[in-house]
């Protein structure tokens, strides 16, 4: 790790200046160091996707393993889904047993066994009726076809929902059933009176369809990454917009108050908005310390292993380097962070170029559990 970055990180913890992208990214070597560090989360290419929570949810269930084996650190969210990929998604999602069904065009497919299982379960019949001796494994799945795959796989009952563009589709009844179950909302928000049946399904869209169909936990994930966004809300997002976006993600704040940072600043220059254990710092006026807007966030547990009500759960916080909340803080040092440092506050910390983890207490204890993480400004004011 670059020595300048470590030194500046330690100063940042004491003085409350921006840790990471706002200040450290301007110091020599910090950009290069951050570029070598994999961000949190399962994949490196889905941080800008509105479907990220669903992608993480299906990854946690083992429904997807990625798109670039053997590394598999990418999901390829905007790539279209092929019929053979759909087969594997559904076989994993539904835990289908092996099958003996055979098509004449799947022998060379790495998904051949999953295609056989899908056919055995009656979820696919083939792609060339009435013969149906072919599966067309590399063909792209349309939204209409996806509806039928899911309705058969999930055993959904008929529905009465309708869209203006599905009347001529042979999949119309399955599309209606999918909408009735709340698995699709439409394709033209906010009106959503169309389904776009012939549009191809992307991998990120498929993640959301599966997550809804399986009722997986798709609560917003907070992924600690060099960009230092908060669940996709970028640093320096203006005050009103930041609060609106974060409230849309996490619900009604559990607390909302003003403070000065440093404490001697008056009138207060920070608005602190809390959702349970999550607190966002929004600078509401420039006191010479930097620009206004969302400037940092902190997630700290209430007690040794409990998240405060009204906000994200422990499992929704994703740290890089294989770290997790409640791991020993000594693991953070072993993962490349600084030595464990005492602070003037009731926690000890280990710093990285773009984030800090903390453990309760003034005493350095490598076995103490990580019970907090922070990025940015506003939490260590003197």
N, C-alpha and C positions, 0 to 999 in steps of 0.2 A: 504494500500500500504506500502511496506517495506520502512522504513525511510531512510536506506542507499541508496536505489535506487533513491528516490526523491532528496536527497542531491546531489548525483553524477550527476543526470540529470540537476540540476540547474547549477552546475559547468560546465557541458558539454556545455550548451547554451552559457556561457560566454567565454569559452576557445576554443570551436570548436573541442573538442575531440569527438570520436565516441559515439553517443547516441544509446544504444541498444546492438545488438548482438556482435559488435566488441569489446566493452569495458564493457558495463554494464552487459552483460551476464556473465562476469567473476567475477562480484562483488557478495558478499554473498546475497543470497535471490532472485536475479534477475531472475534466470531461473525458480524458483518455481512460482514467481509472474507472469511471462510471460505465463507460462503454463496454468494459470487460466483465461487468457484473450482470449476471442474469437477473431480470426482475422477478418478483414473486408471481405466484399463480402457476398453472400447469403449462401455459403456452406463452410464447413471447410475441405473438402476432395478433392477439385478440383484445388488447387493451382499449382500442377505440371502438369496439363492437358493442352495440346495445344489447347483444345476445350473450355477453361475456358470462353473466351469472348462470345462464342455461348451459353454456359450454363447460363451465367448471362443474356444474351439477352432473352432467352426463359423464364427465371424466372421472368424477369421484365414484360413480357407479360402475366404472369399467366399460361403459358403452362405447367410448372412443379412446384410442390410445395415441392419437396424433396423425399427422399426414406425411411425416418425413422420417420413416424408419431408417436406421435404428435409433437415431437421436430422439425423434418424436418430441421436439420442443416447440413444434408449430402445429396449428390446427387448420390453417388454410381456410379461414372463415368464409371468404367470398367465392371459393371454388364451388362448382356445381356438384351435386350428388349423382352418382351413377347408380344403376339398378343393382349392381353387385355390391356396392358400398352400402346401399340401403338394406340389402339382405343381412349384411354383417351387423349393422346398427340394430336391426330388429331382433336378430337371433340373440345378441348380447342383452338387449333391453328386456326381452321376454323370457330369457333363459330357456330357449327351445332345445329339445333333444335332437340328436343327429337324425338325419333322414336318408332314405335310399332313392328318392326321386332323382331323375336324370334328365338333362337336356343335352342336345347335341352340340351346343355352342359354349359350354362352360368348363370343359376339361382343362383348359389352360388358365383358368382364373384362380387366383389365390383365394377367392371367396367361394370356390365351388362347393365346399362342404356346408357353408352357411346357406347357399342358394338351395341346396338339397333339403336342408332342414326347414327352410321357409316354405318350400313346396309341400313337404310332408305335412306341415301344419295347416295347409290350405290357404295360406296368406298370399301366395302367388299361383297363378295357373299357367303362366307363360306369356309370350309377347306376340304370338302369331296365330290367333284363333282362326278357324276352329281346331287346327292341328295341335297347336301349343306344344311343339317339341323343341322350341327355342325359348331362351330367356332374355336374349339381347343384353348381356351383362354390362357392356360399356355404354349403353344408351343412357342419356340423361333422364332423370326422374322429373316429371312435371308435378305441379302442385295438385292437379287432379288425381294423378296416379298415386301420389303420396297419401292423399285422403283415403283411397281404397286400401292401400297397404295398412294404414293405421287402424282403420275401422275394423278390418278383418282381424288384425293382430290383437287389438284391445277388446274385441267383441262389443263394440258400441251399439246401442239401440238406435233405431231410426229417429230422425229429427225433423223439425218443421222450419228451421232457419232457412233463409233463402238469400241469394245474391242475384244481382241483375244480369250477370254474365255467365251463368252456368246452365241455362235452360237446355242447351243443345249437347251438354256433356253426358257421356254414358256413366260418368262418376258422380252425377248430380246428387243422388240420394246419399252417397257416402260423404260428399262435401257438406251436405246438410247435417248429417250425423256428427261430423267433426266440429261444426260450428255450435251445435246444440250442446256438445260436451265442453265447450269453452277452450278447445285446443287450437282453433283458429278464430281470428277476429275479423279477417278480411285483408285486403291488400292496398287499400287507399284511405288511410287514416286522415282526418278523423271521421269521415263519412262512413267508410267501411261497408259500402254496399256492393263491392265487387270482390271476387276471389282470385281473379287472374289465373284461371285453371291451366292455361297452356304455358305459363311461365315456369322456367326451371327452378328447382329448389336448391338453395345454397346450403353449405354445411352449417353455417351459423343459424339459418332459419330452421333447419332440421333439428338442431340442438334444442331450440325453443319448442318445436312441435313435440319432441320426445319428452322434454322436461314437463310440459303441461300434461301430456297424456299419462305420464307415470306419476304425476303429482310430486315431483322432486322439489327439494328446497332450492329456490332460485333467489333467495334474498341477496341484496347487493353485497358483493365481495369488496373488501378494501385490500387492494394489492399494493404492497410496498414496492415502489419501483423508482428508478432515477428521475422520472418525470415529476414525481411527487404530487400527482393528482390525488384527489380524494374520491374514490369510487367513480372515476371518470370525470369529476369536476376539476378543471384545471386550476393551478395556482394563479393568483391575480385575477380570477373571475370577480367582477364587481360585486359589492355587498348584496344588493337586492337580488341579483341573478343567482349568486352563490347560495343564498338562503333558500330561494325558490327551488333550485335544482336539488339541493341536499334534502329539503323537506319532501320533495317528490320521491326521493329514494328511501328515506328513513322514517318518514311520517312527521307528526307534530313534535317539535323540540320539547324536551323535558326541562330545559332551562335556557335562559337567554338573558345575558347581563353584560355590563360594561366594566372595563378595567383599564388601568394604565400600565404600560410596559415600556420602560421601568415604572415602578410603582409611583414614583414622584411625578409622573406626567399627569397633568390635569388641564382641561377636562380629559377624561379617558380617551385613549386612541384605539382601543381594541373592543370589538364586540365578540363575546364568547358564546357560541351557540352549541348546546349539548343535546345529544340523543343517547341517553343511558351512559354507557362507558366511553362514548365517542364525543370529543369536543373539538369544534372547529374554531380557529382564530381568524377573525376578519378585521383587518386594519381599516378603520373608518375615516381616519384623517392622517395626513402626512406630517409627522413631527421631525422630519429629517432622517428617519431611520429606514426609509424606503417607500415604495409605491403602496397604494391602497388596494383593497380587495382581499380575497382568501389568501392568507400567507402561511398557514400551517394547520396541523391537526394532531391530536393526541388520543390514543385509546388506552385507558388504564382501568384495570379490574377493580371491582369493589370487594376487597377481601382477597384471600390467597388464590381463589380459583373461580370467582363468580363475576359474571358480567352484570352491570346495573340494568334494571328493567327499562324498556323503552328505546332500546338501540340495538346495534349489531351484536350477535353472539360471538363467542370466542372462535368458533370454527369459521366465521366469516372474515377473519383477519389472516392474510397470507403474507408471511415473511419470506425473504429470499434466503439462499444458502442452506436450504433444508431446515431452517429454524422454525419453531412453532412457539406460540405463547405457552407458558408453563414449563418449557425446557429450562434446564439450569442456565443461568446467565453466563457461566463459564463456557458453554457451548458457543456463545456468540464471539468470545475472544478466540476460541479455536477456529472459528469460521473466517477469521480475518479482521475482526474488529479490534478496537484499541484495547488496552488493559482496562479492567474494571476500575472505574473512577468514582470517588465520593463527590457529592455535590453539597450545596448549602440547603438542600431540600431533602425530604425524607425518602430519597431513593438513590441507589447507585446506578451507574450507567455504563454501557459499552457503545461507542460511537462507530459509525461507518460513514463513508463519504456523503450519503444522502439520507440517512436515518439514524435514529438512536433507539436502543432498547434499554429498558430499565427494570430494576428489581427493588422492591420496597426495603427501606432501611438505610441507615448511614454507614453500616459496617460492610466491608468488602467480603462477600461470601460467594464463591463460585457455584455453590450448590443452590443458591437462592433462585426461585423460579422467575422467569421473565413474566412480569405482570403488566407491562406497558410498552408502547412503542410510540414514537413521535417523529414528525417531520415538520421542519420549518420553525416559525417564529411564535413567541407568545407564551411559552410555558416555563421558562427559566429566568424570570425577571428579577433583578436585584434593585 
